[in-house]
């Protein structure tokens, strides 16, 4: 049987180009059939790596909002007593970024819900006063931050970055007291006030 000299990597190649140094190179003498089998084995390995990478990407489950059971009594209270405020909250949840923030003007809510500005304002106040969201001023718009004890849309370990990750700039002058106050104490006060279980 005729042997074919070829150079193959001693370690399987992962993603991207990999330049072999001398210590990683081995010389194999293979028949044509063995070379074909070896090449097929390498192809199968690379296909498996691609599948694994795709599974990991899918497992990240990037398009989700998770709710915490501890906040369910408050959610039931809101949905029972303030239906439009509930709709506003779900709109914010649907469009917020992965740090629980949505920046938009009242016009966005007015256009979408076809409600008057005062109705929007009154119901956003219900959400804010009861700790479902916090509202920061940003010129003619607002930034709505959903209580991260109610819902979250990223890895749990990223909650410490929930305030902002730099995508949105807000004026310190317009939001003087924001970083000094306890962010969602009103949410806890709602439970005590309404005796929610």
Buried (B, 14 or more C-beta within 10 A) or exposed (E): EEEEEEEBEEEEEEEEEEEBEEEEEEEBEBEEEBBEEBEEEBEEEBEEBEEEEEEEEEEEEEEEBEEEEEBEBBBEBBBEEBEBBBBBBEBBBEEBBBBBBBBBEBEBBBEBBEBEEEBBEBBBEBBBEBBBBBBBBBEEBBBBBBBBBBBBBBEEEBEEEBBBEEEBEBEEEEBEEBEEEEBBEBBBEBBEEEEBE
